[in-house]
Amino acid sequence: MLGDFKNYLSNSLNQIKEEGLYKDERIITSPQSGSVTVKSQKVLNFCSNNYLGLSSHPEIIEAAKKALVTHGFGMSSVRFICGTQDLHKELEKKISKFLETEDTILYAAAFDANGGVFEPLLTDQDAIISDELNHASIIDGVRLCKAKRYRYKNSNMLDLEDQLKKAQNSRFRIIVTDGVFSMDGFIAKLDKICDLADKYKALVMVDDCHATGFVGARGKGTIEHCNVMGRVDIITGTLGKALGGAMGGFTSGRKEIIEILRQKSRPYLFSNSLAPSIVGAGIKAFQIIENNNSFKNKLDENTNYFRRKIKQLGFEIKDGTHPIVPIMLFDAKTSQKFAHQLLKHGVYVVGFFYPVVPKDLARIRVQLSASHSIKDIDFALDCFKKVGSNLGVI
Ligand SMILES: *Cc1c(COP(=O)(O)O)cnc(C)c1O
């Protein structure tokens, strides 16, 4: 049996390689930052979610160390048995205050928050209406729930309205969307989504993983950017991107929703508590962004600068304001060559192609960070110019 199974797996692996879809992992030997060491080469890093540059920030590291000393290394328990410390409650309160919601529940990851949100709240009498580009964790969460499923075309409000009409005979309806679509850097049309939710009596859930901490005037996310704070029923987010980048996720919203999740959400009930050091650093991350907008301002400055300059070089990008900047190359092979040559020059980015993005829409996805200096960005732009000319893109 084992021999057959191994053959079967080897064939699958070969097929993945033949299709050019095999994912190799680059090994970094430095902390996560604006530049990192890969194979003893120092390269500028333009592909992390370290938007605010907090992943290796001294204050975050200090807060993690402090919590490690005062609250120990691990909890060896789920929350409801003996895994809840004062720190966990403090972070949950901090997030609720920041997002101006009633309550918040922590998870080991946003993947778990999304995986555990639907099944406790909805049954086969209800309907979930989901954007076609939603994150894999939302898709998996929806699969675990018996509610009827409706999918609408990405940010297409006419299609969303059609799906809402189809779902009118369900008991409860919920519209679910990513706040930011990660391959395009586009922000969901939350104002219009909330209007449609009012019109067709639906709840709204937003996954703001690529926004909490830096999108919106005070960094409160796409809900602030789109001026819908208080109109969204459920917000999920991560501590694993802008907010220190270690790990951890949360669901925030109406208090009855959060209370039910604490009673019934399986990834919360049956998975370990977040480590105290991560929670302590998480509290610090929120303190930093509440009291100091210099990180967000630097990120915005870097984003605007890069977006303007890369277009001046003749590259086609997806327009917008988000630090995710897709540089369109269209051809899959070109995107791979492009990323490879950039790395040789000292710039670390990733090329994305089908099936991650639609066929013939291959791209390099650049992600700006507050930890980049203008000098770093100028260096990267210069490398883009060299590689772009070399490959005949510009
Ligand atoms: C990154 C991401 C997640 C997963 O977050 P983790 O905390 O790493 O599990 C979920 N949803 C979206 C939209 C994301 O971008």
The ligand as an SDF file (V2000), in Angstrom:
LIG
                    3D

 15 15  0  0  0  0  0  0  0  0999 V2000
   -3.4140   36.7030    5.6810 C   0  0  0  0  0  0  0  0  0  0  0  0
   -4.8700   36.5820    5.6080 C   0  0  0  0  0  0  0  0  0  0  0  0
   -5.5750   35.6640    6.4130 C   0  0  0  0  0  0  0  0  0  0  0  0
   -4.8520   34.6920    7.3070 C   0  0  0  0  0  0  0  0  0  0  0  0
   -4.2410   35.3330    8.3790 O   0  0  0  0  0  0  0  0  0  0  0  0
   -3.3830   34.4590    9.4330 P   0  0  0  0  0  0  0  0  0  0  0  0
   -3.4960   35.2110   10.7040 O   0  0  0  0  0  0  0  0  0  0  0  0
   -2.0050   34.4140    8.8840 O   0  0  0  0  0  0  0  0  0  0  0  0
   -4.0090   33.1130    9.5010 O   0  0  0  0  0  0  0  0  0  0  0  0
   -6.9450   35.6530    6.3540 C   0  0  0  0  0  0  0  0  0  0  0  0
   -7.6150   36.4880    5.5350 N   0  0  0  0  0  0  0  0  0  0  0  0
   -6.9850   37.3640    4.7280 C   0  0  0  0  0  0  0  0  0  0  0  0
   -7.7760   38.2740    3.8390 C   0  0  0  0  0  0  0  0  0  0  0  0
   -5.5960   37.4360    4.7350 C   0  0  0  0  0  0  0  0  0  0  0  0
   -4.9670   38.2900    3.9390 O   0  0  0  0  0  0  0  0  0  0  0  0
  1  2  1  0
  2  3  1  0
  2 14  2  0
  3  4  1  0
  3 10  2  0
  4  5  1  0
  5  6  1  0
  6  7  2  0
  6  8  1  0
  6  9  1  0
 10 11  1  0
 11 12  2  0
 12 13  1  0
 12 14  1  0
 14 15  1  0
M  END
$$$$
